[in-house]
Amino acid sequence: MDSTRVTEHPTSFDRPTAGGDPADPRGALLRTPVPPRASGSALPVQGHAGETPPTAGTGAFEHSQPGTEPAAGSDAHRPRPAADGVPVQPGGAQTGSASGSGAAPGPAAQPRGERRSGQLSAPGRPTPMRRDGDRLRFVGAATRRIARGMDLDEIVMGLCRATVPTFADAILVYLREPLPVGDERPTGPLVLRLRRTDRIPAERDTENGFTPAVQPEPSELETVGSELCEVRPGSALAEVLRGVRPVFTDTPAARAALPELLGDDGDFTVPDGRRAILAPLRGRRRVIGAALFLRGPERVAFEADDLLVAAQLATHSALGIDKAVLYGREAYIADELQRTMLPENLPRCTGVRLASRYLPAAETARVGGDWYDAIPLPGSRVALVVGDVMGHSMTSAAIMGQLRTTAQTLAGLDLPPQEVLHHLDEQAQRLGTDRMATCLYAVYDPVSHRITVANAGHPPPVLLHLGGHAEVLRVPAGAPIGVGGVDFEAVELDAPAGATLLLYTDGLVESRLRDVWTGIEQLRERLAVTAQLTGPDHPPPLEALCDEVLDMLGPGDRDDDIALLAARFDGIAPSDVAYWFLEPDDTAPGRARRLARRSLARWGMEDLTDSVELLVSEVVTNAVRYATKPVTLRLLRTDVLRCEVGDDVPQLPRLRQARATDEGGRGLYLVNRLARRWGATRLSTGKVVWFELNRG
């Protein structure tokens, strides 16, 4: 039999503990013979004063030393391993002499056979661990439980549940407020906040050993400690935390630090003797908190080797908390990045209603390259965009943000859809040779009830008609963005009122369980079934329709990000549109006023006549001053009255404060004061100046 024992040193200790005497009844727990060091370089071996080691043959030894192995017949008394890594708790009734003398229950007070029976003594508190194997198994099980936690609360709860009641009757966990992240240098004073407390439940399951800790009625051990304490520089608590190593609270340093940690009255509630261990929690660079392990007066006090166990628990917990805080910060940055990359709110566009959804690939990969957008265009049109950059990483999200910004800029120039994809392809090639993406760009005109679609390797959109028929639109597939040298093609299709256009990324229809065309057919069937629920004359609600579409994803179907954009085409009736061409001469403003007045009278909106005539006259006057081609005037009656004036001059007007001596420059000032909204948009053939007025 090899006499060398397994050694497990806590990472918070930089010096090993000196080996113990083999005759010590407590055994050399978690120790291995090491060369002696200079005086003061190792932790002192702490024990109870006046305790006399029993002699051989008394049956009081818990561990068999080399040369003293028991006979073969004693194998029946060996304890069985406890389930789930929980150490075996030796028990048995105490002898009358031991109980009568008031001595703490220990190995010397019980017969050898009863101590090795592996049964609990009574439905009271568990007895302490007495074997080096017990401590090793407990530390292994506890660290595994702590390591299972992903966030801060799970790690702290794992520490508490692993500690109580096997190692301590109660635990108090203090953490810095706020917790530093990574290499951040904390500012301000060191403040500790009581994060969690646990104690032995009031009722224990005597058959299975113990029940998980709950929140019972407050007890003496649970009421210790104030919620918040500030660690003053140079104080006793600061010195204990700086020392990093766990200490018994009966030491002078810890006794002086307890009032600062627990409050003014906290030191009176801590049990006397070695029944409390204060363990600093040190992360990678600094102390991030402290843990206080407590045992009640009716339980055996802590031993010197329990400091090693506390050190292991504190080290693993502190490193886990450090990782959890860093992971939480990274997840927050990823969420913020994804949120800012996608539109926070969809715009309210004339003649179309919009709804959207975005789902990341997984909770651990919350960013990706999928995006969607809705961009208002001149003439009450709207551009609908959905795209997908390869991958779902921070790099994909960054490339997606650049492509989305480029698409918004190109849409502001009112370029045709195929031209927008062509410029996106050039931008992707400038970003890198391996920057690939798919994109679908569509422009909806509510006046003409038409939609123009261009595709760059993206899954085709699905159009759900008012009667419940769903069709996959036939649009040229095109090549993905980033290939280069590809000519994109656009098609113009009907967009009847009441129809719904669904744009999506391939994560919705493609997975390891099905190919993309099978998924598209399932999507089409799902839309048709959903539309039949509301009848042929009523389209399904847009938000509910998006939820129904996402419900088609079964378990294991999500392998990629999902971006979904739904557009309900309401359109603008021809009777609500008035359109004219005006020659760029001095008579144009007067004619514009007359035409606007007649249209308002036909629509029953005479109360807006004065305001519309004034604003139309000012905008048309500014247009004909520089235009060389006919000026367009259009009035749209929707929930508001919208007026649009177009010319062939690309320079946009700017609002300025006219001086007292200026003869002009006050037209836009009047528009800004009287109109609900106004703006100017540059076109490939000029510009459009528009304003809106609330209907009376």
Steps between C-alpha positions, in 0.01 A plus 500: 500500500645833396521736794493814280164674521325706230570867530260775384634845572266800483605753237471785747785350709853554378662285772417138592394402849756315708438130534327378814601235744367157392400439860268802491142365531379758249732357236715680240204612293575628147872487577802338345849480644692808390850621580503724806513874441621789701309597809193711425471390139212257556157532657502398866332175592209604716326265744301505824694582813544215746399229254693175557549257210364157581734207503502217255248229561231726642309492173503875473700533177302606197775414250720193489864596474756282320565190699179526702248374243201318653451130461308351211196450713463871556405567137134485595539820697637709212271786398331500164551795263226756527288579196558809284835581652360570851745370761398225734391637835612273786247469776376283779378577848741669734617324811357606828834621633553722198159657519513538870831683496377749244778418257442565133414188305809366332660179379631408844149505648360228273581133441697426188229293337231761548720776359560297186138397450436797263164580667390834636490529874166668552259732323708791626789672327759302302825403664825643359719334241784300660681337208725644235292313242187670634650841447629416154162368391323802647735750333464320167121494517479860621729639231307313231178649628649850507644457150157413360381857555496729197398828659577671829191382687549136398861497618420658836206264546724205409747602769224528760326174410830308486610635838183473709458267685793272409776744593325773701168576660477843337687716250506869421632613161611862453593644160637833385251767402540544209700200382800595282506358149819356353791743525286793611649689791231558763432859595381618837506315832482123538140418587378147576134406467343190651409303188350185651463309825409134551461280805388146586124464443277473799380155390747245362440181310651244737468220248698663219735700718392861440268701282602794277530828683186713503410828662363401845418716795794722606735346757798624694743394227291661227456838664869579521640756263401838365406532135763759408840586643781726385855368540711788622866504394727372777214347699508150646259374232718646225803319642316167515379539142847598386641181656279292263522187722201380703532554874316385810297779651651436841829646379567861607492636142173333412343586836575866433367475141165341582332813642584687180363221281193401702409830656525628853316206657615228262794380710268401786298259281796306359549173696800481727806292420605381160149492362544772238742537207543827312620431144585786261379450142780598265456507123773528244623843601331613820282404793137497391331400824503275805323187626426425864448131589319439830431200721256498786598442865356146495731393218870409510722800436706542184843339485821635356459301179159657443687817411625320190146402407381858547790623287405267217135606515593868508749471213267313266209728585701818446636387165153391393354836602773676305415298190127555546540876528724509194257279308211722605682807371575330168138389466386856576735640235376244249137580577562873469689451175221290353231740625668804348567316173129425455222761482363578842158592360362454153388823328136585442462513124202602294303212353690216670513344846815329624599237758832329567669232706862412574625184672870428566643161420535412871514659843878462499534660153275802521646688205488415134501631148125506429328837462179659377403857427213717378604832344248773401558630147371803310151473357367308806692193390686271737808280453485157666839339562606169653853359493723234646878513547668162529557388860358618832794663675613849596677528164183411314306756701759771422486424126122496516501846656718637221283347228181623665637854521604483135152378401337789689727751326429352157128495572515871584628563147186327366700260285326205332514173700747335262733800528485482878609135494777582254647763734460267799699240307779750444498600866526135611802450276667804655445351847686180408517212259304263723217740595196321361137587559158452350248782471152566366401861423140592414331837441125530555298782341160537672367725226563265208454183715819357354816360653846482342725220630870423446669197654861412582504128584226533765198270554201634302224692682153358555187703416183419696192622313183621666305186411752273677706395200877506569748503215878503478594795280702416191798732522845440348724341763816692409841448655586586861648836586878490499544274195568794270439550131136389518212682330190517722150500355181657635140397433180700552199318643147581612450578868121494553344668802458266795788274396792427733860469385728289718879549477722269708849355532592139436510417872118485489474240225830310503649275768678169542161328484377649171627672189411856410231422241324260733499771764363758253215267407421443870501876553260552210263234636517648849407845369208361302364310803535806723319722249204261484437549872395863450289446189540607138416867557719572803878456501653358818643754750856581406661444841315172553601389152869549586459295816329221306783493250759463775297224663569278200852454635520177695762385753841487338390701196689818590852481363532862389377849574151590384391840370138545397332805342128500417334778298120535468411693185214743558581723204352838417179510296515694170219726624731618781777612264525823299795549264600785266787630287575873519711696255789683671372854442351784705144365470585167666441613864154640422398190309627277782279688748190458283559128443557438870186692594284292261637171634439599858142597417446160334635320809299711742810655659422870451622583850859439378468716190675811633797312645542278193482790256761695693745211534452371144562847364825538694639158404403527132643851479834373630493208251423699182768755586777251411325218308547452127245217456134473602435497874285222648231561763328210678246492783437181697206452736566235762486539877674832430512734201834475324627739234803421281675741260773364273749672271821418313738695728702269731590767760290456814343808665625599843306675771660833590410812692434782253632845582274805517635632170459170308218480248483119508608207714180481708317226309649203683463686828122509441500133401688412818253691718172389341567144381480190719816364336707596200816388325697484177638192323755495222414285196707378208308751285477787750324531835160492671390743771202380703292602799209351695199655670267340752149443372232696682 
